[in-house]
Amino acid sequence: TVSIGVSTYPEIAKTKDELFTTADKALYKAKENGRNLVILWKNE
């Protein structure tokens, strides 16, 4: 199975660390929701 977490710079993340952190959060959200998903992180 494939799970992918996506974040974008500079729209969502302002630094390299924030980019990796938000992409990692999106990845774990994809895994929580059944895997085989691509999740784009959005700040709300």
TIVO-2410 file (N, C-alpha, C; in nm, 3 decimals):
# residues 44
REC num residu      c1      c2      c3 atome chaine
REC   1      T   0.084  -0.119   0.000     N      A
REC   1      T   0.000   0.000   0.000    CA      A
REC   1      T   0.088   0.125   0.000     C      A
REC   2      V   0.030   0.232  -0.049     N      A
REC   2      V   0.103   0.358  -0.055    CA      A
REC   2      V   0.024   0.465   0.019     C      A
REC   3      S   0.092   0.535   0.108     N      A
REC   3      S   0.035   0.650   0.177    CA      A
REC   3      S   0.131   0.766   0.157     C      A
REC   4      I   0.078   0.881   0.116     N      A
REC   4      I   0.162   0.996   0.087    CA      A
REC   4      I   0.107   1.119   0.159     C      A
REC   5      G   0.197   1.192   0.223     N      A
REC   5      G   0.163   1.319   0.287    CA      A
REC   5      G   0.231   1.432   0.212     C      A
REC   6      V   0.154   1.536   0.181     N      A
REC   6      V   0.206   1.647   0.100    CA      A
REC   6      V   0.189   1.779   0.175     C      A
REC   7      S   0.291   1.860   0.169     N      A
REC   7      S   0.285   1.997   0.216    CA      A
REC   7      S   0.351   2.084   0.111     C      A
REC   8      T   0.321   2.213   0.111     N      A
REC   8      T   0.379   2.301   0.009    CA      A
REC   8      T   0.451   2.419   0.074     C      A
REC   9      Y   0.549   2.468   0.003     N      A
REC   9      Y   0.627   2.584   0.045    CA      A
REC   9      Y   0.612   2.692  -0.061     C      A
REC  10      P   0.585   2.811  -0.029     N      A
REC  10      P   0.567   2.872   0.102    CA      A
REC  10      P   0.420   2.886   0.143     C      A
REC  11      E   0.328   2.828   0.066     N      A
REC  11      E   0.185   2.846   0.095    CA      A
REC  11      E   0.146   2.792   0.232     C      A
REC  12      I   0.196   2.675   0.269     N      A
REC  12      I   0.160   2.613   0.396    CA      A
REC  12      I   0.275   2.624   0.496     C      A
REC  13      A   0.391   2.584   0.455     N      A
REC  13      A   0.508   2.585   0.544    CA      A
REC  13      A   0.598   2.703   0.508     C      A
REC  14      K   0.649   2.767   0.611     N      A
REC  14      K   0.737   2.883   0.590    CA      A
REC  14      K   0.885   2.849   0.605     C      A
REC  15      T   0.914   2.734   0.668     N      A
REC  15      T   1.053   2.691   0.688    CA      A
REC  15      T   1.068   2.546   0.646     C      A
REC  16      K   1.192   2.502   0.632     N      A
REC  16      K   1.219   2.362   0.597    CA      A
REC  16      K   1.164   2.269   0.705     C      A
REC  17      D   1.186   2.302   0.831     N      A
REC  17      D   1.138   2.217   0.940    CA      A
REC  17      D   0.985   2.208   0.940     C      A
REC  18      E   0.920   2.320   0.918     N      A
REC  18      E   0.774   2.322   0.913    CA      A
REC  18      E   0.723   2.241   0.793     C      A
REC  19      L   0.793   2.247   0.683     N      A
REC  19      L   0.756   2.170   0.564    CA      A
REC  19      L   0.757   2.020   0.594     C      A
REC  20      F   0.865   1.973   0.656     N      A
REC  20      F   0.874   1.830   0.689    CA      A
REC  20      F   0.773   1.790   0.796     C      A
REC  21      T   0.750   1.877   0.893     N      A
REC  21      T   0.654   1.847   1.000    CA      A
REC  21      T   0.513   1.834   0.945     C      A
REC  22      T   0.472   1.928   0.862     N      A
REC  22      T   0.335   1.923   0.808    CA      A
REC  22      T   0.318   1.808   0.708     C      A
REC  23      A   0.420   1.777   0.631     N      A
REC  23      A   0.413   1.662   0.541    CA      A
REC  23      A   0.402   1.532   0.622     C      A
REC  24      D   0.474   1.525   0.732     N      A
REC  24      D   0.468   1.407   0.819    CA      A
REC  24      D   0.330   1.393   0.882     C      A
REC  25      K   0.271   1.504   0.926     N      A
REC  25      K   0.135   1.501   0.981    CA      A
REC  25      K   0.036   1.451   0.876     C      A
REC  26      A   0.051   1.498   0.752     N      A
REC  26      A  -0.037   1.455   0.644    CA      A
REC  26      A  -0.019   1.306   0.616     C      A
REC  27      L   0.104   1.257   0.622     N      A
REC  27      L   0.130   1.114   0.601    CA      A
REC  27      L   0.058   1.031   0.706     C      A
REC  28      Y   0.068   1.069   0.833     N      A
REC  28      Y   0.002   0.992   0.938    CA      A
REC  28      Y  -0.149   1.002   0.928     C      A
REC  29      K  -0.201   1.114   0.880     N      A
REC  29      K  -0.346   1.127   0.858    CA      A
REC  29      K  -0.391   1.030   0.748     C      A
REC  30      A  -0.310   1.014   0.643     N      A
REC  30      A  -0.341   0.919   0.536    CA      A
REC  30      A  -0.343   0.777   0.592     C      A
REC  31      K  -0.247   0.743   0.677     N      A
REC  31      K  -0.242   0.609   0.736    CA      A
REC  31      K  -0.362   0.585   0.827     C      A
REC  32      E  -0.403   0.686   0.904     N      A
REC  32      E  -0.518   0.675   0.993    CA      A
REC  32      E  -0.647   0.651   0.916     C      A
REC  33      N  -0.656   0.706   0.795     N      A
REC  33      N  -0.779   0.699   0.717    CA      A
REC  33      N  -0.784   0.582   0.620     C      A
REC  34      G  -0.705   0.480   0.643     N      A
REC  34      G  -0.720   0.357   0.566    CA      A
REC  34      G  -0.610   0.327   0.467     C      A
REC  35      R  -0.508   0.410   0.460     N      A
REC  35      R  -0.395   0.388   0.370    CA      A
REC  35      R  -0.438   0.403   0.224     C      A
REC  36      N  -0.342   0.385   0.133     N      A
REC  36      N  -0.367   0.405  -0.011    CA      A
REC  36      N  -0.428   0.542  -0.041     C      A
REC  37      L  -0.379   0.644   0.031     N      A
REC  37      L  -0.431   0.779   0.013    CA      A
REC  37      L  -0.317   0.879  -0.005     C      A
REC  38      V  -0.350   0.989  -0.069     N      A
REC  38      V  -0.261   1.105  -0.075    CA      A
REC  38      V  -0.334   1.217  -0.001     C      A
REC  39      I  -0.270   1.272   0.101     N      A
REC  39      I  -0.330   1.379   0.180    CA      A
REC  39      I  -0.247   1.506   0.163     C      A
REC  40      L  -0.313   1.616   0.127     N      A
REC  40      L  -0.250   1.747   0.119    CA      A
REC  40      L  -0.281   1.821   0.248     C      A
REC  41      W  -0.177   1.857   0.322     N      A
REC  41      W  -0.196   1.927   0.449    CA      A
REC  41      W  -0.244   2.069   0.422     C      A
REC  42      K  -0.345   2.111   0.499     N      A
REC  42      K  -0.396   2.248   0.489    CA      A
REC  42      K  -0.400   2.307   0.628     C      A
REC  43      N  -0.349   2.428   0.643     N      A
REC  43      N  -0.360   2.498   0.771    CA      A
REC  43      N  -0.501   2.552   0.784     C      A
REC  44      E  -0.558   2.529   0.900     N      A
REC  44      E  -0.695   2.577   0.921    CA      A
REC  44      E  -0.705   2.663   1.042     C      A
***
